[in-house]
Amino acid sequence: MNRKERGGDYYYAGGKKVRLQAASPSDLVRAEVAQPAVAQSEAANRVYRVGDTIVVVMPEVRVEESRPQHLEKLEAWLAEHKASVEVVSQTDERLVLRPLSMRGSDALDIANALHEEIEREMAQARFICSTGKPMT
């Protein structure tokens, strides 16, 4: 299921869905002044606003799971989606995944799908956030 079928752009924090709002041009100017890396990544990754924070979704997903039975579900999910996601690093309880497209929006979709389709302790796309002082 893609982003549109899921009802737009969002992520999960503390088990609750947090809606993402597309950043405006003035938000991008503010982000560039406050943190140039945020604005520079706009070309490859989606830029959003959450409250007063500018959020860039990077092409990486962190997954944490320590329960053996749920790790099996996670491994099955990864095998099913191997055409679109790769494991970048792995420890006993943590995985870092990357969408093969290298797009932040696809990382957001992967994290949300993991959250909604399998029971895991944590799955979240990597964000760069800018909470710089507003321009006056």
C-alpha positions as CSV (number, residue, x, y, z in Angstrom):
1,M,0.0,0.0,0.0
2,N,1.4,3.4,-1.0
3,R,1.3,6.8,0.7
4,K,-1.9,7.9,-1.1
5,E,-3.7,4.6,-0.2
6,R,-2.6,5.1,3.5
7,G,-4.1,8.6,3.7
8,G,-1.1,10.9,3.0
9,D,2.2,11.5,4.6
10,Y,2.7,10.7,8.3
11,Y,5.0,8.8,10.7
12,Y,4.5,7.1,14.1
13,A,5.9,8.5,17.3
14,G,5.0,6.8,20.6
15,G,2.5,4.6,18.8
16,K,0.5,7.6,17.5
17,K,0.2,8.8,13.9
18,V,1.8,12.2,13.3
19,R,0.7,14.0,10.1
20,L,3.3,15.7,8.0
21,Q,2.5,18.9,6.2
22,A,4.4,19.9,3.0
23,A,6.9,22.7,3.7
24,S,6.3,26.0,2.1
25,P,8.9,28.0,0.1
26,S,9.4,30.3,3.1
27,D,10.1,27.2,5.3
28,L,12.8,26.1,2.9
29,V,14.5,29.6,3.1
30,R,14.3,29.4,6.9
31,A,15.8,25.9,6.8
32,E,18.6,27.0,4.6
33,V,19.5,29.9,6.9
34,A,19.3,27.7,10.0
35,Q,20.8,24.5,8.7
36,P,22.1,24.4,5.1
37,A,22.2,20.6,5.0
38,V,18.4,20.5,5.4
39,A,17.8,22.7,2.4
40,Q,20.5,21.0,0.3
41,S,18.8,17.6,0.8
42,E,15.5,18.9,-0.5
43,A,16.3,17.9,-4.0
44,A,16.5,14.2,-3.1
45,N,14.1,14.0,-0.1
46,R,10.8,15.4,0.9
47,V,10.7,18.4,3.2
48,Y,7.8,18.8,5.7
49,R,6.7,20.9,8.5
50,V,5.5,19.5,11.9
51,G,4.5,22.4,14.1
52,D,7.5,24.8,14.1
53,T,9.9,22.2,12.9
54,I,11.2,21.6,9.4
55,V,11.6,17.9,8.8
56,V,13.5,16.2,6.0
57,V,12.9,12.5,5.6
58,M,16.2,10.7,4.7
59,P,16.4,7.4,2.8
60,E,17.0,5.3,5.9
61,V,14.8,3.3,8.3
62,R,15.8,2.2,11.8
63,V,14.0,-0.9,13.1
64,E,14.4,-2.3,16.6
65,E,13.1,-5.7,17.7
66,S,14.3,-8.1,20.4
67,R,11.5,-10.7,20.4
68,P,12.5,-13.8,18.4
69,Q,9.0,-14.6,17.2
70,H,8.6,-11.0,15.9
71,L,12.1,-11.1,14.3
72,E,10.8,-14.0,12.2
73,K,7.9,-11.9,11.0
74,L,10.3,-9.0,10.2
75,E,12.6,-11.4,8.2
76,A,9.6,-12.6,6.2
77,W,8.5,-9.1,5.5
78,L,12.0,-8.2,4.3
79,A,12.2,-11.2,2.0
80,E,8.8,-10.2,0.5
81,H,10.0,-6.7,-0.1
82,K,13.6,-7.4,-1.2
83,A,13.0,-5.7,-4.6
84,S,12.6,-2.4,-2.9
85,V,14.5,-2.4,0.4
86,E,18.0,-3.5,1.5
87,V,19.5,-4.1,4.9
88,V,22.4,-1.7,5.4
89,S,23.4,-2.9,8.9
90,Q,22.2,-5.4,11.4
91,T,22.7,-6.4,15.0
92,D,20.8,-8.8,17.2
93,E,18.1,-6.3,18.0
94,R,18.5,-3.5,15.4
95,L,18.3,-3.2,11.6
96,V,19.0,-0.2,9.4
97,L,17.2,-0.4,6.1
98,R,17.5,1.7,2.9
99,P,15.0,1.9,0.1
100,L,16.7,0.9,-3.2
101,S,15.2,4.1,-4.8
102,M,17.3,6.2,-2.3
103,R,14.2,8.4,-1.7
104,G,13.2,9.6,1.7
105,S,9.5,9.3,0.8
106,D,10.0,5.6,0.2
107,A,11.8,5.2,3.6
108,L,8.7,6.8,5.1
109,D,6.5,4.3,3.4
110,I,8.7,1.4,4.5
111,A,8.7,2.6,8.2
112,N,4.9,3.0,8.1
113,A,4.3,-0.3,6.5
114,L,6.5,-2.1,9.1
115,H,4.6,-0.3,11.8
116,E,1.2,-1.2,10.4
117,E,1.8,-4.7,9.0
118,I,4.0,-6.4,11.6
119,E,4.3,-6.0,15.3
120,R,7.7,-4.5,16.0
121,E,9.1,-2.5,18.8
122,M,10.2,0.4,16.7
123,A,10.4,1.3,13.0
124,Q,11.0,4.9,11.9
125,A,12.5,6.8,9.0
126,R,15.6,8.9,9.7
127,F,14.8,12.6,10.0
128,I,16.9,15.7,9.8
129,C,15.1,18.5,11.7
130,S,15.5,22.2,11.8
131,T,14.0,24.2,14.6
132,G,15.9,27.4,13.8
133,K,14.7,30.8,15.0
134,P,12.1,32.3,12.7
135,M,13.3,35.1,10.4
136,T,11.9,38.5,11.3
